[in-house]
Protein backbone atom coordinates (compact mmCIF):
# COMPACT_ATOMS: atom_id res chain seq x y z
CA UNK A 1 0.00 0.00 0.00
CA UNK A 2 1.25 3.49 -0.82
CA UNK A 3 2.31 5.64 2.13
CA UNK A 4 0.20 8.50 3.41
CA UNK A 5 1.12 12.00 2.24
CA UNK A 6 0.99 15.12 4.37
CA UNK A 7 1.10 18.88 3.73
CA UNK A 8 0.87 21.85 6.11
CA UNK A 9 -1.73 24.38 4.96
CA UNK A 10 -0.47 27.73 6.21
CA UNK A 11 -3.65 29.52 5.16
CA UNK A 12 -5.77 27.67 7.73
CA UNK A 13 -3.04 26.38 10.04
CA UNK A 14 -3.85 22.69 9.69
CA UNK A 15 -2.40 19.58 8.09
CA UNK A 16 -3.88 18.00 4.99
CA UNK A 17 -3.35 14.25 4.77
CA UNK A 18 -3.97 11.86 1.88
CA UNK A 19 -4.16 8.21 2.87
CA UNK A 20 -4.88 5.14 0.76
CA UNK A 21 -8.26 3.55 1.45
CA UNK A 22 -7.47 0.23 3.08
CA UNK A 23 -10.60 -1.37 1.63
CA UNK A 24 -10.86 0.08 -1.88
CA UNK A 25 -7.81 -0.45 -4.12
CA UNK A 26 -6.88 2.75 -5.96
CA UNK A 27 -8.90 5.01 -3.65
CA UNK A 28 -7.65 7.78 -1.36
CA UNK A 29 -9.11 9.73 1.56
CA UNK A 30 -8.33 13.42 2.08
CA UNK A 31 -8.45 14.69 5.67
CA UNK A 32 -7.86 18.24 6.89
CA UNK A 33 -7.18 18.83 10.56
CA UNK A 34 -8.09 15.20 11.26
CA UNK A 35 -11.52 15.51 9.63
CA UNK A 36 -12.31 13.49 6.53
CA UNK A 37 -13.12 15.79 3.61
CA UNK A 38 -13.03 13.78 0.40
CA UNK A 39 -12.82 10.26 -0.97
CA UNK A 40 -11.62 9.71 -4.52
CA UNK A 41 -11.21 6.46 -6.43
CA UNK A 42 -8.51 6.97 -9.05
CA UNK A 43 -9.07 3.49 -10.45
CA UNK A 44 -12.80 4.09 -10.96
CA UNK A 45 -13.68 7.82 -10.68
CA UNK A 46 -17.26 7.07 -11.70
CA UNK A 47 -17.71 5.29 -8.36
CA UNK A 48 -18.48 7.70 -5.50
CA UNK A 49 -18.16 6.64 -1.87
CA UNK A 50 -19.75 9.48 0.12
CA UNK A 51 -23.54 9.50 0.03
CA UNK A 52 -23.94 13.26 -0.33
CA UNK A 53 -21.60 13.36 -3.32
CA UNK A 54 -23.45 10.44 -4.87
CA UNK A 55 -26.68 12.42 -4.56
CA UNK A 56 -25.03 15.39 -6.25
CA UNK A 57 -23.76 13.14 -9.04
CA UNK A 58 -27.29 11.77 -9.52
CA UNK A 59 -28.57 15.28 -10.17
CA UNK A 60 -25.84 15.87 -12.74
CA UNK A 61 -26.66 12.57 -14.44
CA UNK A 62 -30.14 13.91 -15.20
CA UNK A 63 -28.98 17.10 -16.92
CA UNK A 64 -29.04 17.08 -20.71
CA UNK A 65 -28.49 13.98 -22.80
CA UNK A 66 -26.75 11.03 -21.08
CA UNK A 67 -23.00 11.27 -21.57
CA UNK A 68 -23.12 14.69 -23.22
CA UNK A 69 -20.64 17.29 -21.94
CA UNK A 70 -21.72 19.64 -19.17
CA UNK A 71 -20.30 23.00 -18.15
CA UNK A 72 -19.79 22.74 -14.39
CA UNK A 73 -18.50 25.28 -11.86
CA UNK A 74 -17.29 23.68 -8.61
CA UNK A 75 -17.07 26.05 -5.63
CA UNK A 76 -14.86 24.10 -3.25
CA UNK A 77 -12.39 21.71 -4.84
CA UNK A 78 -11.43 19.18 -2.15
CA UNK A 79 -9.92 16.18 -3.91
CA UNK A 80 -11.88 17.05 -7.08
CA UNK A 81 -14.03 13.95 -6.66
CA UNK A 82 -17.07 15.31 -8.49
CA UNK A 83 -14.99 16.96 -11.21
CA UNK A 84 -13.28 13.61 -11.84
CA UNK A 85 -16.70 11.94 -11.96
CA UNK A 86 -17.99 14.37 -14.59
CA UNK A 87 -14.81 13.97 -16.65
CA UNK A 88 -15.23 10.18 -16.57
CA UNK A 89 -18.95 10.01 -17.28
CA UNK A 90 -19.21 13.00 -19.64
CA UNK A 91 -15.92 13.29 -21.56
CA UNK A 92 -15.17 16.70 -22.96
CA UNK A 93 -16.97 18.57 -20.17
CA UNK A 94 -15.42 22.01 -19.58
CA UNK A 95 -15.20 22.50 -15.83
CA UNK A 96 -13.91 25.13 -13.42
CA UNK A 97 -12.85 24.23 -9.87
CA UNK A 98 -12.45 27.02 -7.32
CA UNK A 99 -10.74 26.83 -3.94
CA UNK A 100 -9.30 29.47 -1.64
CA UNK A 101 -6.47 27.20 -0.43
CA UNK A 102 -3.69 27.29 -3.02
CA UNK A 103 -1.55 24.83 -1.03
CA UNK A 104 -4.39 22.32 -0.81
CA UNK A 105 -5.05 22.36 -4.53
CA UNK A 106 -1.34 21.95 -5.30
CA UNK A 107 -1.03 19.11 -2.77
CA UNK A 108 -4.00 17.19 -4.16
CA UNK A 109 -2.93 17.50 -7.79
CA UNK A 110 0.67 16.59 -7.00
CA UNK A 111 -0.41 13.39 -5.26
CA UNK A 112 -3.52 12.59 -7.31
CA UNK A 113 -3.20 14.12 -10.80
CA UNK A 114 -6.28 14.59 -12.92
CA UNK A 115 -6.65 11.99 -15.67
CA UNK A 116 -5.47 12.80 -19.17
CA UNK A 117 -8.14 14.63 -21.12
CA UNK A 118 -9.95 16.09 -18.12
CA UNK A 119 -10.83 19.69 -18.99
CA UNK A 120 -10.74 21.17 -15.49
CA UNK A 121 -9.56 24.75 -15.07
CA UNK A 122 -8.31 25.50 -11.55
CA UNK A 123 -8.90 28.87 -9.91
CA UNK A 124 -7.50 29.94 -6.53
CA UNK A 125 -9.91 32.56 -5.20
CA UNK A 126 -12.88 33.22 -2.97
CA UNK A 127 -16.06 31.49 -4.13
CA UNK A 128 -18.22 34.62 -4.02
CA UNK A 129 -15.63 36.73 -5.84
CA UNK A 130 -15.50 34.17 -8.64
CA UNK A 131 -19.28 33.93 -8.93
CA UNK A 132 -19.78 37.68 -8.99
CA UNK A 133 -16.92 38.86 -11.18
CA UNK A 134 -14.22 36.24 -11.69
CA UNK A 135 -15.47 34.55 -14.85
CA UNK A 136 -16.97 37.31 -17.01
CA UNK A 137 -19.54 36.12 -19.49
CA UNK A 138 -19.32 32.43 -18.56
CA UNK A 139 -22.47 30.40 -17.88
CA UNK A 140 -22.77 26.87 -16.55
CA UNK A 141 -25.15 23.94 -16.66
CA UNK A 142 -24.44 23.34 -12.97
CA UNK A 143 -22.90 25.34 -10.15
CA UNK A 144 -21.90 23.09 -7.24
CA UNK A 145 -21.28 24.61 -3.80
CA UNK A 146 -19.43 22.38 -1.33
CA UNK A 147 -17.46 24.70 0.92
CA UNK A 148 -19.13 24.75 4.33
CA UNK A 149 -20.84 22.73 7.01
CA UNK A 150 -23.38 23.96 9.53
CA UNK A 151 -24.12 27.32 11.05
CA UNK A 152 -20.44 28.36 11.12
CA UNK A 153 -20.61 28.86 7.34
CA UNK A 154 -19.53 32.33 6.16
CA UNK A 155 -22.53 34.65 5.81
CA UNK A 156 -21.33 35.84 2.41
CA UNK A 157 -22.07 32.36 0.99
CA UNK A 158 -25.40 31.63 2.65
CA UNK A 159 -27.87 34.42 1.87
CA UNK A 160 -30.33 35.08 -0.95
CA UNK A 161 -27.96 37.66 -2.44
CA UNK A 162 -25.29 35.01 -2.94
CA UNK A 163 -27.76 32.52 -4.38
CA UNK A 164 -29.01 35.21 -6.76
CA UNK A 165 -25.44 35.63 -8.00
CA UNK A 166 -25.20 31.87 -8.48
CA UNK A 167 -28.49 31.83 -10.38
CA UNK A 168 -27.15 34.52 -12.71
CA UNK A 169 -24.32 32.15 -13.64
CA UNK A 170 -26.65 29.40 -14.84
CA UNK A 171 -27.34 28.66 -18.48
CA UNK A 172 -30.96 27.91 -19.47
CA UNK A 173 -31.98 24.66 -17.80
CA UNK A 174 -29.05 24.87 -15.39
CA UNK A 175 -29.12 24.00 -11.68
CA UNK A 176 -27.44 25.08 -8.47
CA UNK A 177 -26.46 22.19 -6.17
CA UNK A 178 -25.70 23.03 -2.56
CA UNK A 179 -24.28 20.60 -0.02
CA UNK A 180 -25.54 21.51 3.45
CA UNK A 181 -24.14 19.70 6.46
CA UNK A 182 -25.98 20.32 9.71
CA UNK A 183 -26.78 19.01 13.19
CA UNK A 184 -30.19 18.67 14.88
CA UNK A 185 -32.54 20.49 14.78
CA UNK A 186 -31.24 21.48 11.29
CA UNK A 187 -32.01 25.20 11.67
CA UNK A 188 -29.18 26.11 9.31
CA UNK A 189 -30.41 23.69 6.64
CA UNK A 190 -33.90 25.14 6.84
CA UNK A 191 -32.49 28.67 6.61
CA UNK A 192 -30.69 27.69 3.40
CA UNK A 193 -33.87 26.18 1.97
CA UNK A 194 -35.67 29.45 2.69
CA UNK A 195 -32.87 31.50 1.13
CA UNK A 196 -32.90 29.42 -2.05
CA UNK A 197 -36.67 29.60 -2.31
CA UNK A 198 -36.39 33.39 -2.42
CA UNK A 199 -34.30 33.10 -5.58
CA UNK A 200 -35.16 29.97 -7.55
CA UNK A 201 -38.50 29.08 -9.08
CA UNK A 202 -38.04 25.41 -8.19
CA UNK A 203 -36.14 23.96 -5.21
CA UNK A 204 -35.71 20.34 -4.17
CA UNK A 205 -34.20 18.69 -1.11
CA UNK A 206 -32.49 15.30 -1.37
CA UNK A 207 -31.35 13.61 1.83
CA UNK A 208 -31.22 10.40 3.84
CA UNK A 209 -34.76 9.65 4.99
CA UNK A 210 -33.82 9.85 8.68
CA UNK A 211 -32.76 13.49 8.35
CA UNK A 212 -36.30 14.62 7.57
CA UNK A 213 -37.20 14.23 11.25
CA UNK A 214 -34.53 16.86 12.06
CA UNK A 215 -33.24 14.57 14.83
CA UNK A 216 -30.11 13.33 13.07
CA UNK A 217 -27.00 15.04 11.71
CA UNK A 218 -25.88 14.64 8.15
CA UNK A 219 -25.70 16.19 4.71
CA UNK A 220 -28.57 17.15 2.48
CA UNK A 221 -28.52 18.46 -1.07
CA UNK A 222 -30.54 21.47 -2.15
CA UNK A 223 -31.13 22.00 -5.86
CA UNK A 224 -32.30 25.29 -7.31
CA UNK A 225 -33.58 25.71 -10.87
CA UNK A 226 -35.58 28.31 -12.76
CA UNK A 227 -38.16 25.79 -13.97
CA UNK A 228 -39.82 22.84 -12.30
CA UNK A 229 -38.49 19.37 -13.06
CA UNK A 230 -41.20 17.07 -14.36
CA UNK A 231 -42.47 14.06 -12.42
CA UNK A 232 -40.52 11.54 -14.47
CA UNK A 233 -37.19 13.23 -13.81
CA UNK A 234 -37.92 13.61 -10.11
CA UNK A 235 -38.82 9.93 -9.90
CA UNK A 236 -35.57 9.03 -11.67
CA UNK A 237 -33.70 11.10 -9.08
CA UNK A 238 -35.45 9.27 -6.23
CA UNK A 239 -34.78 5.88 -7.80
CA UNK A 240 -31.06 6.66 -8.14
CA UNK A 241 -30.67 6.67 -4.34
CA UNK A 242 -28.75 6.19 -2.14
CA UNK A 243 -31.46 4.40 -0.19
CA UNK A 244 -33.24 4.94 2.12
CA UNK A 245 -33.56 8.49 0.93
CA UNK A 246 -36.06 11.13 -0.13
CA UNK A 247 -36.40 13.85 -2.75
CA UNK A 248 -38.90 16.53 -1.78
CA UNK A 249 -40.23 19.65 -3.47
CA UNK A 250 -43.15 22.04 -3.26
CA UNK A 251 -45.80 21.29 -0.61
CA UNK A 252 -44.00 18.04 0.31
CA UNK A 253 -41.36 20.22 1.95
CA UNK A 254 -43.85 21.84 4.34
CA UNK A 255 -43.22 19.44 7.28
CA UNK A 256 -39.46 20.06 6.98
CA UNK A 257 -39.96 23.81 6.78
CA UNK A 258 -42.08 23.80 9.96
CA UNK A 259 -40.12 21.29 12.07
Secondary structure, DSSP 8 states (H G I E B T S, - for coil): ----EEEEETTTTEEEEEEE-SSSTTEEEEEETTEEEEEEESS-TT---SHHHHHHHHHHHTSSSTT----EEEES-TT-HHHHHHHHHSTT--EEEEES-HHHHHHHHHHS---TT--EEEEES-HHHIIIIISTT--EEEEEE----GGGS-GGGTSHHHHHHHHHTEEEEEEEEEEEEE-TT-HHHHHHHHHHHTT-SEEEEEEEGGGGGT-S-EEEEEEEESS---HHHHHHHHHH--SSEEEEEGGGGHHHHH-
